[in-house]
Amino acid sequence: MKLTRVIQKYVRLKQSMGMSFQTQAKRLRAFWRAQGNIEITEVTPRSVLAFLYGTGPVTRTWHHKFRTLCVFYRFAISRGYVAVSPLPSTQPKEPPPHVPYIYTRDELRRLLEATSLLKNGGRSLPQTTVRLLLLFLYGTGLRLGEALSLTCCDVDLPRSLLTIRCSKFYKSRLVPIGDQLHTQLESYLSRRLQLPLPKGEDSTYFATNQGLPIDERCIQWNFRRLCKLTGIQRNDYSPRQPCLHDLRHTFAVHRLTASYRAGSDVQRLLPHLSTYLGHISIASTQRYLSMTPELLKEANNRFERYALSEVSHVK
């Protein structure tokens, strides 16, 4: 059977089970294009290695592709489409996980101020829209895709609530917003209602001047311009520079730091923060919490107070 036919059967099976399976399907289509229109039995270990390695150094993408192909070939072998898997028996060492960039409050202020330097038109969005999106992402901790998918009816300003529908992991949730962000969103809404609403209340809340949804690549391009204008960059030899998704990590770290300062029970806070962020487990949230000097200082202060109280009890 043709490789493309087996891939189609596999993807349909996964999606019939209620899975989106979009990312894996995209990888499998790339695998099929790399192999050509051949029988699945004609795929060779050498051609699989060429697909896995690509043209650059080994990254985490190598392992993502490998895991996708592993499950696919288990399916193909169980159905009798192929007898053995052409995947390599050994894997290169997986690179260490990416460490997110945590913006300081000064850097956040500089980014917001620099939005006034962006030009309107072309790939640049209106300055006020870019500024509000930055405030929104930092103030809510939402994923960029979640923010750009919000419709006008998802933003309930009278109740200060956002409805996030069927986001990652197919979960919907309610996200409360604070007073300052509420004021900013209310101000933006009056301008948004003057723009076209092609789908009525189901039109996207954040929109271009034509009332159309904002393309993720467009806002990413604008953000890279802001980082360049403000000189915000990594100096730790990481190949990945600060990005919009790091605002979500920054939100989580700043939230935890503020809780330490307020004397809150951080262990009790974590499950709430995990639910707020839309994670499937606390472990996912913990991976978001990169240690910063500010967070370390607050954690040390908390431990010092605890240790002193324990010593006093011993005496």
DRENDRENLUM-515332 format. One record per residue (C-alpha): residue in one letter; y, z negated, x negated. Coordinates in pm, whole numbers, plus 50000, padded with zeros to 5 digits. Layout:
% DRENDRENLUM-515332
AYZX/...
//
This chain:
% DRENDRENLUM-515332
M500005000050000/K503525007549883/L505394978449726/T508304982549965/R505934980650264/V504394948050143/I507864933250083/Q508944942950435/K505854926150584/Y506474894750379/V510164892150471/R509414897550842/L506794870050829/K509214845250674/Q511984853750917/S509584851351214/M509044815151109/G512734808151168/M513834811850807/S516974831050717/F515354842050390/Q518374863150296/T518644853549929/Q514934858149860/A514884891050050/K517784903249838/R515874894749519/L512754912249645/R514724943649734/A516164943249382/F512584940249250/W511484970049458/R514424991249337/A513614982148976/Q509954992249019/G510565023949219/N508595038449510/I505125029149379/E501965012449504/I501924974749465/T498824978249247/E500824999449001/V503294971848915/T502704962148552/P503334929248367/R505714948048138/S507854960948426/V507914925948580/L509154911248253/A511884937748234/F513034927748584/L512984890548505/Y514894892848178/G517404919748278/T519884928348005/G521424894547923/P520294860447799/V517884838747996/T519724820048270/R518664800448577/T518544833948758/W515374842048558/H513644812148713/H514994819249063/K513534854349046/F510264841348901/R509774815749178/T510524841549446/L507964865649299/C505354838049261/V505364830749635/F505484867849719/Y502414875449508/R500514846249658/F501144862649994/A500114897149863/I496884883949708/S495954863850020/R496294895650230/G494264916449988/Y497114939949894/V496604932649524/A493894914449327/V495914896649057/S499524887348992/P501374906448715/L503704876948654/P503754860848307/S501664829248262/T504374811948058/Q508074807348124/P511064802847894/K512714768847901/E515034765548197/P518714761348098/P520264727548178/P521894724948521/H525514735248547/V527994706548521/P530754711648779/Y534404710148681/I536134680048837/Y539834686648886/T542294659048811/R544934651149070/D547544665948838/E545594698548818/L545284699449196/R549054694949226/R549654723148976/L547314746449164/L549104739949492/E552534745149336/A551394777649172/T550574793249510/S554304800449542/L553954824249246/L551324845849413/K552474879549539/N551904889149900/G550074921249976/G547224939349804/R544384915549721/S546764885949741/L546674866050063/P549804850450212/Q550914821549989/T550824796550274/T547234806350362/V546014802050004/R547754768349974/L546284755750300/L542794767550206/L542964747949879/L544134716850064/F541474722250327/L538584726450084/Y539604695949882/G540424675050189/T537164682350374/G534634689950101/L533404720150298/R531664749650140/L533904780450117/G531654799950354/E531834771750609/A535634771150595/L536034808750631/S533544809650921/L535474784451130/T536764798851455/C539844787651646/C537654768751895/D535844751151608/V539084734151504/D539674706551759/L543074693051659/P543514669151958/R540364650651843/S540864657851470/L537364672451449/L535844703551294/T532604718351425/I530524733651144/R527934756351303/C524544765651154/S525634763950792/K523344760150494/F519904746050586/Y520594757350948/K522384724951033/S525474719751247/R527694689351212/L531034674251309/V533584667751034/P536604645051097/I539934653250935/G542684629650817/D546264627350940/Q547874646750652/L545434675950678/H545774675051057/T549534680551022/Q548994710150788/L546404726051020/E548654721151322/S551524738451143/Y549234767251043/L547844771051397/S551264780151535/R551424808851283/R547784818351340/L548334822851714/Q551044848451639/L548474870151459/P545944892351640/L542934874251792/P540314901951806/K537644878251948/G539884854452138/E539074817952066/D536084829751863/S538394846651611/T538354831051266/Y540834802851214/F541754813850862/A542714850350877/T544544878750710/N547864891550845/Q545814915351061/G543934886251218/L540704895751038/P538294872250858/I539144864950495/D536714879750243/E535284853750004/R535884876949708/C539554879149799/I540154841649798/Q538064838249479/W540264864449312/N543404845849420/F541984813049288/R541224828348947/R544844839948937/L545994804249007/C543804790248728/K545264815748489/L548824807648595/T548274770248551/G546174772448234/I543254753948392/Q540074762148203/R536994746048054/N536994736047689/D533344725047669/Y531864759247579/S530424763447928/P530184800348026/R531294791748379/Q534974785348436/P536454763048710/C535864777849055/L536584770749421/H533204754449480/D534174727949225/L536704715349480/R533714703449684/H532354684349386/T535834670349320/F536074658249680/A532784639249641/V533724623149308/H537214613249423/R535734598649744/L533314577149545/T536044566149304/A538294555949594/S535424536049747/Y534904516849423/R538604508449413/A538574496949774/G535654473749703/S533384492049948/D529584491249937/V528974524049752/Q525214524049814/R525854522050187/L528484549350160/L526174575249998/P524104583350313/H527334588250509/L528774610550236/S525534630550226/T525674636750601/Y529374645350582/L528724671450313/G525814686350506/H523184678450242/I519504675350328/S519054644150113/I520954617849915/A519464632949599/S521484664649664/T524654643949694/Q523884625049374/R523744658149185/Y527294664549303/L528584632349150/S529524641648796/M530684612248589/T534394612748506/P536344587348295/E538054575348612/L534774570548799/L533124554148499/K536004529448468/E535734519248834/A531944515848810/N532284494548495/N534864472448664/R532514467448959/F529614458448729/E531804434748523/R532814415748837/Y529184413948944/A528004402048599/L530704375148581/S529754361748923/E526094360148822/V526934341348499/S529044316348691/H526104309248924/V523834302448623/K526304277148485/
//
